[in-house]
Amino acid sequence: VEGFTRGGNGVCYLEYSGKDTGYSRMYPKSLGAGSKRVRKALGSSEWRMRIYTSSRHLRRMPDLRFLDKVGSASVPLVDFKRGSDFRRWVPKMPSANYAWAFYGNLDVVKA
């Protein structure tokens, strides 16, 4: 899961690959507006979150290799709505021109 701030709003991308996709990276479908939010992790979960900063205004998802890493943390669930949610885990997070990445594994269940 990667994302960045653009004009005060966050933009996020999720890519998935697994046996069912032939290990090709794909974007899963969103549940859309009005879907139920997950309040807590189902079972044990751990995601590695990394925060990056840019000296430039971000207009699209940057290549994280060219940004400065601010910090990282292990988080139990990817559920962040505002900058203060990120700052709880990485206190030195900038207030603008930043990007993030979450790395982890999950089980995909078909409904």
TORSE-752975 format. One record per residue: x negated, y, z negated of N, C-alpha, C in turn. Coordinates in Angstrom, 3 decimals, m for minus. Atoms other than C-alpha are relative to their C-alpha. Layout:
BEGIN
@n_east:X, n_north:Y, n_up:Z, ca_east:X, ca_north:Y, ca_up:Z, c_east:X, c_north:Y, c_up:Z
...
//
This chain:
BEGIN
@n_east:m0.867, n_north:m1.161, n_up:0.000, ca_east:0.000, ca_north:0.000, ca_up:0.000, c_east:m0.914, c_north:1.224, c_up:0.000
@n_east:0.785, n_north:m1.222, n_up:m0.073, ca_east:m1.560, ca_north:3.307, ca_up:1.068, c_east:0.934, c_north:1.189, c_up:0.158
@n_east:m0.816, n_north:m1.195, n_up:m0.119, ca_east:m0.259, ca_north:6.841, ca_up:0.850, c_east:m0.822, c_north:1.250, c_up:m0.200
@n_east:0.678, n_north:m1.284, n_up:0.146, ca_east:m1.118, ca_north:10.528, ca_up:0.715, c_east:1.033, c_north:1.082, c_up:m0.245
@n_east:m0.896, n_north:m1.143, n_up:0.190, ca_east:0.341, ca_north:13.919, ca_up:m0.153, c_east:m0.037, c_north:0.868, c_up:1.249
@n_east:m0.107, n_north:m0.896, n_up:m1.155, ca_east:1.598, ca_north:16.154, ca_up:2.635, c_east:0.965, c_north:1.112, c_up:m0.378
@n_east:m0.838, n_north:m1.151, n_up:0.332, ca_east:2.869, ca_north:19.584, ca_up:1.666, c_east:0.825, c_north:m0.204, c_up:m1.262
@n_east:m0.705, n_north:0.223, n_up:1.247, ca_east:3.859, ca_north:18.453, ca_up:m1.824, c_east:0.833, c_north:m1.270, c_up:m0.035
@n_east:m0.753, n_north:1.250, n_up:m0.066, ca_east:5.613, ca_north:15.291, ca_up:m0.650, c_east:m0.946, c_north:m1.166, c_up:0.237
@n_east:0.804, n_north:1.193, n_up:m0.212, ca_east:4.226, ca_north:11.775, ca_up:m0.696, c_east:0.472, c_north:m0.791, c_up:1.204
@n_east:m0.282, n_north:0.869, n_up:m1.131, ca_east:4.047, ca_north:9.542, ca_up:2.355, c_east:m0.695, c_north:m1.320, c_up:m0.297
@n_east:0.546, n_north:1.288, n_up:0.419, ca_east:3.520, ca_north:5.821, ca_up:1.786, c_east:0.185, c_north:m1.045, c_up:1.098
@n_east:m0.037, n_north:1.078, n_up:m0.975, ca_east:2.756, ca_north:2.822, ca_up:4.024, c_east:m0.299, c_north:m1.315, c_up:m0.709
@n_east:0.217, n_north:1.327, n_up:0.552, ca_east:3.001, ca_north:m0.853, ca_up:3.081, c_east:m0.238, c_north:m0.953, c_up:1.155
@n_east:0.286, n_north:1.024, n_up:m0.997, ca_east:1.371, ca_north:m3.556, ca_up:5.179, c_east:m0.056, c_north:m1.350, c_up:m0.694
@n_east:m0.034, n_north:1.354, n_up:0.545, ca_east:1.793, ca_north:m7.291, ca_up:4.646, c_east:m0.566, c_north:m0.954, c_up:1.035
@n_east:0.403, n_north:1.097, n_up:m0.883, ca_east:0.082, ca_north:m10.335, ca_up:6.104, c_east:0.052, c_north:m1.288, c_up:m0.801
@n_east:m0.102, n_north:1.290, n_up:0.669, ca_east:0.597, ca_north:m13.987, ca_up:5.285, c_east:0.243, c_north:m1.108, c_up:0.998
@n_east:m0.192, n_north:1.174, n_up:m0.837, ca_east:1.243, ca_north:m17.459, ca_up:6.587, c_east:1.176, c_north:0.184, c_up:0.961
@n_east:m1.195, n_north:m0.180, n_up:m0.837, ca_east:4.688, ca_north:m16.447, ca_up:7.893, c_east:m0.185, c_north:1.015, c_up:1.114
@n_east:0.262, n_north:m0.972, n_up:m1.071, ca_east:3.188, ca_north:m13.650, ca_up:10.038, c_east:m1.194, c_north:m0.425, c_up:0.852
@n_east:1.200, n_north:0.422, n_up:m0.718, ca_east:0.291, ca_north:m15.718, ca_up:11.380, c_east:m1.201, c_north:0.814, c_up:m0.429
@n_east:1.046, n_north:m0.838, n_up:0.605, ca_east:m1.887, ca_north:m13.520, ca_up:9.132, c_east:m0.244, c_north:1.293, c_up:0.770
@n_east:0.041, n_north:m1.315, n_up:m0.647, ca_east:m1.177, ca_north:m10.504, ca_up:11.348, c_east:0.605, c_north:1.008, c_up:m0.965
@n_east:m0.523, n_north:m1.040, n_up:0.888, ca_east:m0.600, ca_north:m7.245, ca_up:9.456, c_east:1.292, c_north:0.557, c_up:0.577
@n_east:m1.307, n_north:m0.506, n_up:m0.423, ca_east:3.020, ca_north:m6.103, ca_up:9.591, c_east:0.544, c_north:0.945, c_up:m1.061
@n_east:m0.713, n_north:m0.871, n_up:0.921, ca_east:5.193, ca_north:m3.409, ca_up:8.022, c_east:1.331, c_north:m0.667, c_up:m0.342
@n_east:m1.298, n_north:0.582, n_up:0.352, ca_east:8.072, ca_north:m4.994, ca_up:6.052, c_east:1.112, c_north:1.039, c_up:0.088
@n_east:m1.140, n_north:m0.912, n_up:m0.055, ca_east:11.558, ca_north:m3.499, ca_up:6.345, c_east:0.281, c_north:0.561, c_up:m1.385
@n_east:m0.378, n_north:m0.655, n_up:1.241, ca_east:12.671, ca_north:m1.053, ca_up:3.680, c_east:1.452, c_north:m0.325, c_up:m0.323
@n_east:m1.388, n_north:0.188, n_up:0.408, ca_east:15.828, ca_north:m1.589, ca_up:1.663, c_east:0.808, c_north:1.262, c_up:0.228
@n_east:m0.670, n_north:m1.256, n_up:m0.284, ca_east:16.632, ca_north:2.071, ca_up:2.258, c_east:0.563, c_north:0.697, c_up:m1.220
@n_east:m0.558, n_north:m0.819, n_up:1.074, ca_east:18.358, ca_north:4.720, ca_up:0.206, c_east:1.115, c_north:m0.750, c_up:m0.718
@n_east:m1.050, n_north:0.624, n_up:0.795, ca_east:20.579, ca_north:3.532, ca_up:m2.615, c_east:m0.307, c_north:m1.417, c_up:m0.445
@n_east:0.343, n_north:1.353, n_up:0.428, ca_east:18.748, ca_north:0.232, ca_up:m3.106, c_east:m0.370, c_north:0.005, c_up:m1.479
@n_east:0.315, n_north:0.111, n_up:1.421, ca_east:18.200, ca_north:m1.015, ca_up:m6.646, c_east:m1.506, c_north:0.079, c_up:m0.208
@n_east:1.417, n_north:m0.094, n_up:0.345, ca_east:14.873, ca_north:m0.106, ca_up:m8.233, c_east:m0.357, c_north:m1.127, c_up:m0.957
@n_east:0.499, n_north:1.005, n_up:0.927, ca_east:12.820, ca_north:m2.752, ca_up:m9.972, c_east:m0.499, c_north:0.739, c_up:m1.231
@n_east:0.365, n_north:m0.695, n_up:1.237, ca_east:12.445, ca_north:m1.673, ca_up:m13.602, c_east:m1.239, c_north:m0.560, c_up:m0.657
@n_east:1.201, n_north:0.577, n_up:0.579, ca_east:9.713, ca_north:m4.088, ca_up:m14.628, c_east:m0.518, c_north:m1.079, c_up:0.933
@n_east:0.613, n_north:1.011, n_up:m0.850, ca_east:7.329, ca_north:m6.522, ca_up:m13.033, c_east:0.667, c_north:m1.352, c_up:m0.219
@n_east:m0.543, n_north:1.343, n_up:0.093, ca_east:8.750, ca_north:m9.939, ca_up:m12.270, c_east:m1.171, c_north:m0.954, c_up:m0.156
@n_east:1.161, n_north:0.848, n_up:0.256, ca_east:6.271, ca_north:m12.341, ca_up:m13.857, c_east:m1.238, c_north:0.857, c_up:m0.193
@n_east:1.230, n_north:m0.774, n_up:0.176, ca_east:2.661, ca_north:m11.329, ca_up:m14.167, c_east:m0.421, c_north:0.580, c_up:1.338
@n_east:0.398, n_north:m0.701, n_up:m1.210, ca_east:1.355, ca_north:m8.836, ca_up:m11.665, c_east:m1.147, c_north:0.932, c_up:m0.343
@n_east:1.071, n_north:m0.970, n_up:0.212, ca_east:m1.752, ca_north:m6.739, ca_up:m11.281, c_east:m0.387, c_north:0.581, c_up:1.352
@n_east:0.370, n_north:m0.732, n_up:m1.198, ca_east:m2.531, ca_north:m4.122, ca_up:m8.671, c_east:m1.187, c_north:0.880, c_up:m0.325
@n_east:1.144, n_north:m0.897, n_up:0.160, ca_east:m5.794, ca_north:m2.229, ca_up:m8.238, c_east:0.344, c_north:1.284, c_up:0.730
@n_east:m0.321, n_north:m1.302, n_up:m0.570, ca_east:m5.040, ca_north:1.445, ca_up:m7.679, c_east:m1.285, c_north:0.809, c_up:0.132
@n_east:1.143, n_north:m0.892, n_up:m0.228, ca_east:m7.650, ca_north:3.780, ca_up:m6.186, c_east:0.529, c_north:1.347, c_up:0.479
@n_east:m0.401, n_north:m1.366, n_up:m0.359, ca_east:m7.277, ca_north:7.562, ca_up:m5.917, c_east:m1.181, c_north:0.682, c_up:0.694
@n_east:1.016, n_north:m0.691, n_up:m0.792, ca_east:m9.184, ca_north:9.650, ca_up:m3.344, c_east:0.405, c_north:1.459, c_up:0.173
@n_east:m0.285, n_north:m1.406, n_up:m0.246, ca_east:m9.476, ca_north:13.371, ca_up:m2.693, c_east:m0.634, c_north:0.439, c_up:1.317
@n_east:0.485, n_north:m0.554, n_up:m1.266, ca_east:m10.009, ca_north:15.392, ca_up:0.473, c_east:m0.210, c_north:1.497, c_up:m0.156
@n_east:0.219, n_north:m1.448, n_up:0.000, ca_east:m11.418, ca_north:18.872, ca_up:1.012, c_east:0.919, c_north:0.689, c_up:1.006
@n_east:m0.908, n_north:m0.537, n_up:m1.018, ca_east:m8.880, ca_north:19.312, ca_up:3.823, c_east:1.449, c_north:m0.323, c_up:m0.322
@n_east:m1.439, n_north:0.260, n_up:0.112, ca_east:m5.100, ca_north:19.531, ca_up:3.930, c_east:0.313, c_north:m1.261, c_up:0.805
@n_east:m0.298, n_north:1.257, n_up:m0.672, ca_east:m3.801, ca_north:16.064, ca_up:4.825, c_east:1.329, c_north:0.089, c_up:0.746
@n_east:m1.212, n_north:m0.026, n_up:m0.827, ca_east:m1.285, ca_north:15.816, ca_up:7.673, c_east:0.448, c_north:m1.397, c_up:0.398
@n_east:m0.292, n_north:1.398, n_up:m0.294, ca_east:m1.467, ca_north:12.076, ca_up:8.297, c_east:m0.875, c_north:m0.872, c_up:m0.890
@n_east:0.754, n_north:0.901, n_up:0.861, ca_east:m2.827, ca_north:9.011, ca_up:6.532, c_east:m1.468, c_north:0.024, c_up:0.412
@n_east:1.421, n_north:m0.084, n_up:m0.334, ca_east:m6.598, ca_north:9.531, ca_up:6.355, c_east:m0.683, c_north:m1.363, c_up:m0.098
@n_east:0.861, n_north:1.168, n_up:0.164, ca_east:m9.295, ca_north:6.902, ca_up:6.714, c_east:m0.675, c_north:0.160, c_up:m1.362
@n_east:0.464, n_north:m0.155, n_up:1.376, ca_east:m10.101, ca_north:6.361, ca_up:3.033, c_east:m1.521, c_north:m0.068, c_up:m0.124
@n_east:1.466, n_north:0.080, n_up:0.051, ca_east:m13.755, ca_north:5.615, ca_up:3.820, c_east:m0.657, c_north:1.375, c_up:0.047
@n_east:0.578, n_north:m1.335, n_up:m0.155, ca_east:m14.272, ca_north:9.323, ca_up:4.547, c_east:0.429, c_north:0.968, c_up:m1.099
@n_east:m0.421, n_north:m0.835, n_up:1.120, ca_east:m12.702, ca_north:10.648, ca_up:1.325, c_east:m0.865, c_north:m0.295, c_up:m1.222
@n_east:0.733, n_north:0.193, n_up:1.251, ca_east:m14.232, ca_north:11.041, ca_up:m2.124, c_east:0.882, c_north:m0.746, c_up:m0.992
@n_east:m0.753, n_north:0.775, n_up:0.984, ca_east:m13.123, ca_north:8.433, ca_up:m4.657, c_east:0.011, c_north:0.740, c_up:m1.327
@n_east:m0.169, n_north:m0.698, n_up:1.278, ca_east:m11.749, ca_north:10.059, ca_up:m7.829, c_east:m0.037, c_north:m0.991, c_up:m1.155
@n_east:m0.051, n_north:0.992, n_up:1.055, ca_east:m11.072, ca_north:6.938, ca_up:m9.877, c_east:0.857, c_north:m1.171, c_up:0.395
@n_east:m0.800, n_north:1.187, n_up:m0.256, ca_east:m9.345, ca_north:3.584, ca_up:m10.121, c_east:0.513, c_north:m0.563, c_up:m1.319
@n_east:m0.593, n_north:0.622, n_up:1.183, ca_east:m7.222, ca_north:1.553, ca_up:m12.526, c_east:0.767, c_north:m1.237, c_up:0.424
@n_east:m0.873, n_north:1.152, n_up:m0.213, ca_east:m5.408, ca_north:m1.767, ca_up:m12.813, c_east:1.371, c_north:0.349, c_up:m0.548
@n_east:m1.357, n_north:m0.339, n_up:0.414, ca_east:m1.646, ca_north:m1.248, ca_up:m12.939, c_east:0.893, c_north:m1.225, c_up:0.172
@n_east:m0.849, n_north:1.181, n_up:m0.074, ca_east:1.120, ca_north:m3.809, ca_up:m13.558, c_east:1.073, c_north:0.045, c_up:1.088
@n_east:m1.098, n_north:m0.157, n_up:m0.939, ca_east:3.622, ca_north:m2.404, ca_up:m11.038, c_east:m0.231, c_north:1.243, c_up:0.848
@n_east:0.112, n_north:m1.165, n_up:m0.880, ca_east:3.604, ca_north:m0.050, ca_up:m8.035, c_east:1.354, c_north:0.691, c_up:m0.002
@n_east:m1.250, n_north:m0.749, n_up:0.144, ca_east:6.344, ca_north:2.407, ca_up:m9.042, c_east:m0.354, c_north:1.411, c_up:m0.449
@n_east:0.498, n_north:m1.339, n_up:0.295, ca_east:5.029, ca_north:5.979, ca_up:m8.858, c_east:0.836, c_north:1.008, c_up:0.765
@n_east:m0.885, n_north:m0.982, n_up:m0.626, ca_east:7.292, ca_north:8.957, ca_up:m8.162, c_east:m0.615, c_north:1.394, c_up:0.115
@n_east:0.600, n_north:m1.347, n_up:0.003, ca_east:5.186, ca_north:12.056, ca_up:m8.959, c_east:m1.453, c_north:m0.089, c_up:m0.444
@n_east:1.422, n_north:m0.040, n_up:0.349, ca_east:1.603, ca_north:13.109, ca_up:m9.577, c_east:m0.298, c_north:m0.402, c_up:m1.425
@n_east:0.232, n_north:0.344, n_up:1.408, ca_east:1.951, ca_north:12.729, ca_up:m13.348, c_east:0.012, c_north:m1.513, c_up:m0.220
@n_east:0.006, n_north:1.458, n_up:0.109, ca_east:2.688, ca_north:9.012, ca_up:m12.844, c_east:m1.381, c_north:m0.562, c_up:0.338
@n_east:1.355, n_north:0.413, n_up:m0.367, ca_east:m0.671, ca_north:8.597, ca_up:m11.101, c_east:m1.002, c_north:0.435, c_up:m1.071
@n_east:0.935, n_north:m0.591, n_up:0.972, ca_east:m2.432, ca_north:10.856, ca_up:m13.622, c_east:m0.025, c_north:m0.777, c_up:m1.316
@n_east:m0.036, n_north:0.843, n_up:1.209, ca_east:m1.346, ca_north:8.553, ca_up:m16.463, c_east:m1.114, c_north:m1.048, c_up:0.050
@n_east:0.999, n_north:1.056, n_up:m0.171, ca_east:m3.756, ca_north:5.948, ca_up:m15.051, c_east:m1.364, c_north:0.548, c_up:0.417
@n_east:1.260, n_north:m0.627, n_up:m0.437, ca_east:m6.392, ca_north:8.225, ca_up:m13.431, c_east:0.084, c_north:1.477, c_up:m0.369
@n_east:m0.152, n_north:m1.368, n_up:0.505, ca_east:m6.601, ca_north:11.426, ca_up:m15.528, c_east:m0.645, c_north:1.089, c_up:0.864
@n_east:0.693, n_north:m1.015, n_up:m0.809, ca_east:m8.981, ca_north:13.228, ca_up:m13.105, c_east:0.607, c_north:0.189, c_up:1.381
@n_east:m0.647, n_north:m0.103, n_up:m1.303, ca_east:m6.541, ca_north:12.980, ca_up:m10.214, c_east:0.270, c_north:1.458, c_up:0.366
@n_east:m0.263, n_north:m1.379, n_up:m0.412, ca_east:m6.322, ca_north:16.230, ca_up:m8.198, c_east:1.492, c_north:0.275, c_up:0.152
@n_east:m1.415, n_north:m0.357, n_up:m0.129, ca_east:m3.047, ca_north:18.136, ca_up:m7.854, c_east:0.442, c_north:0.123, c_up:1.464
@n_east:m0.330, n_north:m0.110, n_up:m1.424, ca_east:m3.221, ca_north:18.369, ca_up:m4.035, c_east:m1.084, c_north:m0.685, c_up:0.828
@n_east:0.950, n_north:0.594, n_up:m0.947, ca_east:m4.946, ca_north:16.825, ca_up:m1.005, c_east:m0.598, c_north:m1.300, c_up:m0.517
@n_east:0.499, n_north:1.287, n_up:0.469, ca_east:m5.173, ca_north:13.321, ca_up:m2.392, c_east:0.717, c_north:m1.143, c_up:0.718
@n_east:m0.546, n_north:1.214, n_up:m0.597, ca_east:m4.560, ca_north:9.821, ca_up:m1.115, c_east:m0.180, c_north:m1.127, c_up:m1.007
@n_east:0.086, n_north:1.123, n_up:0.924, ca_east:m4.073, ca_north:6.495, ca_up:m2.856, c_east:0.093, c_north:m1.312, c_up:0.760
@n_east:m0.120, n_north:1.349, n_up:m0.543, ca_east:m4.314, ca_north:2.792, ca_up:m2.205, c_east:0.224, c_north:m0.961, c_up:m1.153
@n_east:m0.249, n_north:1.076, n_up:0.957, ca_east:m2.965, ca_north:m0.206, ca_up:m4.106, c_east:m0.343, c_north:m1.299, c_up:0.703
@n_east:0.379, n_north:1.284, n_up:m0.556, ca_east:m4.471, ca_north:m3.617, ca_up:m3.507, c_east:0.445, c_north:m1.094, c_up:m0.951
@n_east:m0.453, n_north:1.098, n_up:0.839, ca_east:m2.947, ca_north:m6.846, ca_up:m4.769, c_east:0.675, c_north:m1.064, c_up:0.846
@n_east:m0.697, n_north:1.103, n_up:m0.665, ca_east:m1.046, ca_north:m9.998, ca_up:m3.933, c_east:1.423, c_north:m0.085, c_up:m0.525
@n_east:m1.369, n_north:0.192, n_up:0.418, ca_east:2.641, ca_north:m10.753, ca_up:m4.051, c_east:0.603, c_north:m1.177, c_up:0.734
@n_east:m0.744, n_north:1.072, n_up:m0.647, ca_east:5.049, ca_north:m13.526, ca_up:m3.240, c_east:1.211, c_north:0.615, c_up:0.693
@n_east:m1.139, n_north:m0.514, n_up:m0.751, ca_east:7.590, ca_north:m12.725, ca_up:m0.531, c_east:1.054, c_north:m1.087, c_up:0.014
@n_east:m1.106, n_north:0.934, n_up:0.063, ca_east:10.968, ca_north:m14.380, ca_up:m1.012, c_east:1.077, c_north:0.463, c_up:0.962
@n_east:m1.088, n_north:m0.361, n_up:m0.912, ca_east:13.590, ca_north:m14.417, ca_up:1.736, c_east:1.324, c_north:m0.126, c_up:m0.724
@n_east:m1.330, n_north:0.025, n_up:0.639, ca_east:17.138, ca_north:m13.595, ca_up:0.598, c_east:0.927, c_north:m0.920, c_up:0.755
//
